[in-house]
């Protein structure tokens, strides 16, 4: 069976999982090493744009560079479809992706990336290799719990310092090129000039010189450097020396620039007052616009709602949707009687036999997951009572596929008398098929699943399941993801170098919305191909909601942030009370609140918020 993201490479031990980039000389793919399940990057070097002598030349450079801040080349892969460099995979994309207009990296994290870059260049320069094309697009990033690690890539136009000092033609990126590079000259100092441009951009949000290639050439050669007032004085000498027009006036080596950078950082920290706190990842540049809290519907609550789930109305019947709500044990359903969802009728489904953990909306209706049982609220009979369709002796995690045809059960806890060694044994994962007319079970299968502490289990689509578990290693906490077919086939696993806290499926296939223990951010996690993007949202979300147009994040205190599908912030909203549950239904945002002994269910029309979206 094919991998959900799989594309076959003929006669190769690698399975392509998706295109992740387009380089100067070919495409870059995320791929899975079949024997080990390890993720790698395959860089396809096209014959017409990257002839054999250049291919072998870059391979020679990469094989001589082994450093944590340089993307390592692991092997060479020849197939009938082309030639590939097998390289380390960096799930965070390029540094350009961190330079968003609405937010900027905080100074400590920007400096940390520059230091990574200088450490990698010092290693390359010590081996006589000059990169010649340092720019954000050629700097890959890997996520870690503290932020990111920068790694230099793309040595396609790199030069050896022993080679001729003047090259024919000019290659590179004019926005980051040292003055001498426009005359075909280069040295280690040329790379440091590019680092100076990149450092200036990270700290200010723009480059010191801009314009057309001709204007950039003139500016690099002749225009004096202008330092903005927003740049702290302690950093100006470092940038000024790195951006000297004459190469001999710059830092003598990457190590010398790194030392100067560290000295300035230590001096900056010594001048700070107060307790030393963990620095935020981002500093605010452009805050999203505030939206006015104007609910179209307000329903008083007698008990705190802990879960909300919505089924969207059918196109032929705009009033056919339901909004299910659950308190600790009570299940109710709101039925709309108009197309805007402002007129509601309450249907009571009775008392659940155990605390409600999940509400999962599927074609059959709303499945109610409790600790040791599963119930169903039928969509065919909205007024029907909750029907318990199965139960089990011990607590189980439950996942149901989007079509409602099968479910997966996972034992999440060991027995009380289990020994420490026995607690490490594989837990049992069981698949059962649900017919379209539940509740009868049809078939079951069981497979062992290994991993650390259970976190979440999600049915990605009607064929594949993802199991998330937390573990610890020498580098810190991490999250392991196991991919499994509905028939119990094990596809492989990957390790996310973050301790994930929450996970939510999105309408985009194989994309998840997630949080980790990093305050003020949210993660967009793609499994096909594997990529992670960290987005500044300023709040620490406790509630995640994915809609067709984007995402809604909310803190329990009442602050909400709206993102479009690209992750750009498009609005924010303040709710007057503490939030207990959130859902989107009929282009309305539904917010359940509870404080002390009173609560409210608010319905807010999303088109009325003035978000930059078309509803």
C-alpha positions, -999 to 999 in steps of 0.1 A, spaced: 0 0 0 12 34 -8 21 59 19 -5 87 22 20 112 9 40 87 -11 53 90 -46 75 62 -58 111 67 -69 119 38 -92 148 16 -80 153 38 -49 154 32 -12 137 65 -7 100 74 -9 92 110 -19 67 126 6 64 159 -12 80 190 -27 94 214 -1 114 238 -22 128 250 -55 165 257 -55 186 275 -81 196 242 -97 166 219 -90 138 208 -67 141 197 -31 119 169 -17 111 156 17 117 118 15 115 88 38 144 63 39 126 30 35 149 7 56 151 31 87 120 53 83 143 84 87 134 116 70 159 132 46 159 159 20 165 149 -16 180 176 -37 175 170 -74 202 185 -95 190 188 -131 215 180 -158 208 210 -180 212 235 -151 238 216 -130 262 197 -152 282 168 -139 313 187 -130 293 211 -109 274 182 -94 306 165 -83 320 198 -72 292 205 -47 293 170 -36 330 174 -28 323 205 -8 294 190 12 312 158 21 341 178 36 317 198 59 305 182 91 291 208 114 258 212 134 252 245 117 257 232 81 233 209 63 251 176 61 253 156 29 247 119 37 248 101 4 244 103 -34 214 87 -50 212 78 -87 179 67 -101 163 65 -136 146 98 -129 177 118 -120 206 125 -95 199 134 -59 220 146 -30 207 130 2 209 157 29 197 164 64 160 175 66 151 208 83 114 209 91 113 247 99 119 258 63 141 287 55 151 318 75 130 339 51 99 322 66 108 337 100 109 373 86 72 380 86 59 415 82 35 414 111 60 401 136 98 400 140 121 377 159 130 391 193 166 403 196 180 374 216 167 349 191 178 369 161 213 371 176 213 333 183 206 326 146 234 349 135 258 331 159 247 298 144 255 312 110 289 324 119 298 291 136 290 273 104 309 297 82 339 295 105 340 257 99 336 261 61 362 289 59 387 268 80 385 242 52 390 268 25 354 270 13 337 304 7 299 301 4 294 332 -19 256 332 -16 246 338 21 209 349 22 178 339 42 167 315 15 199 295 18 197 293 56 175 264 68 161 262 103 153 234 127 129 239 156 139 232 192 121 240 225 140 273 228 135 285 193 154 276 162 188 263 151 202 278 118 220 256 93 237 267 61 227 251 28 231 254 -10 269 254 -17 261 253 -54 282 284 -62 307 281 -34 344 286 -41 377 273 -27 400 300 -14 429 283 -32 411 287 -66 415 318 -89 403 348 -70 385 363 -99 357 343 -115 340 348 -148 305 363 -145 287 373 -114 265 348 -96 247 353 -63 220 375 -48 226 413 -53 207 423 -22 233 404 0 264 406 -22 296 422 -10 310 451 -32 339 430 -45 315 403 -56 301 425 -84 336 424 -99 338 386 -96 361 387 -66 355 369 -34 370 359 0 358 348 34 352 385 41 325 384 13 305 360 34 308 381 65 294 411 45 264 391 37 260 381 73 261 418 82 232 425 57 212 396 72 219 408 108 208 443 99 176 429 84 168 406 114 172 435 138 153 462 118 129 444 96 144 457 63 177 456 44 201 486 44 200 488 6 171 482 -18 161 487 -54 168 471 -88 200 450 -93 217 480 -108 206 502 -79 218 476 -54 252 474 -71 256 511 -69 245 512 -32 268 484 -21 297 501 -39 291 537 -30 262 545 -7 272 551 30 255 529 56 227 546 75 219 532 110 184 536 122 178 551 157 158 520 166 190 500 165 207 498 199 241 515 200 258 484 213 252 465 180 261 493 156 299 488 157 295 451 148 272 458 118 293 487 107 325 467 106 309 438 88 295 461 61 327 480 53 331 486 16 367 473 16 371 437 25 404 442 44 385 466 68 360 439 78 364 412 104 394 390 97 373 358 102 339 345 112 354 336 146 364 372 152 329 384 142 313 358 165 335 369 194 325 406 188 289 396 187 292 376 219 310 405 236 282 430 226 255 405 237 272 401 271 275 438 275 238 443 265 227 417 291 249 432 318 232 465 314 197 450 318 180 454 351 157 431 370 155 393 370 166 374 340 135 360 322 132 336 292 131 360 262 100 358 240 105 344 205 89 373 187 86 410 192 54 427 180 56 449 148 21 450 135 -7 439 159 -39 425 142 -69 448 142 -93 446 171 -129 434 165 -159 446 184 -176 421 206 -212 423 193 -230 389 198 -261 383 177 -273 355 201 -270 352 239 -283 322 257 -279 320 296 -264 288 309 -273 269 341 -242 247 339 -207 252 325 -203 239 290 -170 220 286 -175 208 250 -190 223 218 -193 206 185 -211 216 153 -224 199 122 -226 222 92 -260 225 74 -265 208 41 -265 231 11 -300 221 1 -313 228 37 -296 257 54 -313 251 87 -303 214 90 -272 219 112 -269 212 149 -247 226 177 -241 200 204 -230 211 238 -219 190 268 -216 198 305 -198 173 327 -226 148 322 -255 166 304 -258 165 266 -280 191 248 -284 201 211 -292 235 196 -311 234 163 -312 264 141 -345 276 127 -332 302 103 -303 304 78 -281 327 100 -284 304 130 -297 333 152 -330 315 161 -324 284 181 -344 256 196 -329 235 224 -332 197 224 -322 178 255 -306 144 251 -303 135 288 -276 126 312 -244 109 300 -234 79 322 -198 92 326 -179 125 322 -178 136 285 -143 137 270 -149 144 233 -177 153 209 -169 140 175 -193 150 147 -196 124 119 -222 116 92 -242 94 116 -244 123 141 -224 132 172 -203 105 189 -198 111 226 -166 98 240 -165 89 277 -138 73 297 -150 37 292 -179 40 268 -190 55 235 -224 70 228 -241 83 197 -265 112 191 -282 103 159 -284 129 131 -315 112 118 -333 118 150 -321 150 166 -345 147 196 -334 111 204 -317 103 237 -280 95 239 -275 58 229 -244 40 244 -231 18 216 -201 2 233 -182 1 266 -149 -14 278 -133 -23 311 -104 2 311 -99 38 299 -94 40 262 -84 68 238 -108 69 208 -104 81 172 -131 79 146 -124 85 109 -141 115 92 -165 93 72 -176 75 104 -168 40 90 -142 29 116 -128 37 150 -96 30 168 -92 23 205 -60 26 224 -52 15 259 -37 47 275 -29 35 310 -10 5 324 -26 -17 350 -20 -6 386 2 -37 394 24 -33 363 61 -33 371 84 -4 357 98 -28 331 63 -40 321 50 -4 317 74 -1 287 57 -29 268 37 -20 237 1 -10 243 -27 -25 223 -43 -5 194 -76 -20 182 -95 -11 150 -132 -17 147 -154 -9 118 -185 12 121 -213 7 96 -231 37 83 -261 26 104 -244 23 138 -243 9 164 -233 -27 155 -196 -36 152 -186 -55 121 -149 -64 125 -119 -58 147 -81 -61 145 -53 -55 169 -17 -44 166 10 -34 192 20 2 193 51 14 211 59 50 223 62 72 253 35 89 273 3 90 253 -7 125 240 -33 122 213 -47 99 186 -62 114 154 -78 99 123 -61 119 95 -86 106 69 -106 75 60 -74 55 56 -47 67 80 -43 72 118 -16 92 136 -6 84 172 12 111 192 32 103 223 57 123 244 92 112 252 125 126 265 160 123 253 193 141 258 182 171 239 150 174 259 113 166 255 101 154 221 69 141 205 69 109 185 44 104 157 34 69 145 15 66 112 -8 35 109 -32 23 83 -68 15 91 -59 -22 86 -32 -20 112 -2 -16 89 26 4 104 40 30 79 67 45 100 73 73 126 90 106 130 102 126 160 92 162 165 118 180 186 91 197 207 68 188 236 34 193 219 5 201 242 -26 203 220 -34 190 185 -64 198 163 -71 186 127 -77 212 100 -96 211 67 -63 210 49 -53 174 45 -25 162 68 -22 197 84 -26 201 122 -29 231 144 -8 225 176 7 242 206 39 234 226 52 248 259 65 280 242 42 308 253 27 332 228 30 310 197 11 284 178 23 257 154 12 247 119 23 211 116 22 195 81 27 157 79 27 156 41 54 167 36 67 171 71 70 208 80 65 230 111 59 267 112 59 286 144 36 316 144 35 345 169 0 350 184 9 367 217 -16 346 237 -11 311 250 -40 293 234 -61 268 254 -87 264 226 -80 257 189 -106 258 162 -100 252 125 -124 265 98 -124 264 60 -111 300 59 -85 298 87 -80 293 125 -94 307 157 -72 306 189 -85 315 223 -70 318 258 -92 308 287 -91 344 300 -111 355 269 -86 368 244 -91 354 208 -69 357 178 -80 350 142 -56 337 115 -61 330 78 -50 297 62 -14 311 57 -11 319 94 -13 356 90 -32 374 118 -63 391 106 -80 401 138 -84 398 176 -113 399 200 -118 402 237 -146 381 253 -160 396 286 -157 364 305 -136 332 309 -140 308 279 -149 272 285 -156 260 249 -155 272 213 -170 262 180 -178 275 145 -213 269 132 -230 285 102 -205 313 98 -210 321 134 -185 318 162 -200 302 193 -183 309 227 -193 293 260 -183 312 291 -185 305 328 -175 326 359 -185 318 394 -220 304 391 -232 319 358 -224 315 322 -235 325 287 -235 310 252 -227 337 227 -232 336 189 -211 361 169 -216 365 132 -181 362 116 -189 384 86 -197 412 110 -163 412 126 -147 429 96 -120 402 91 -102 403 58 -120 373 45 -149 365 21 -177 345 37 
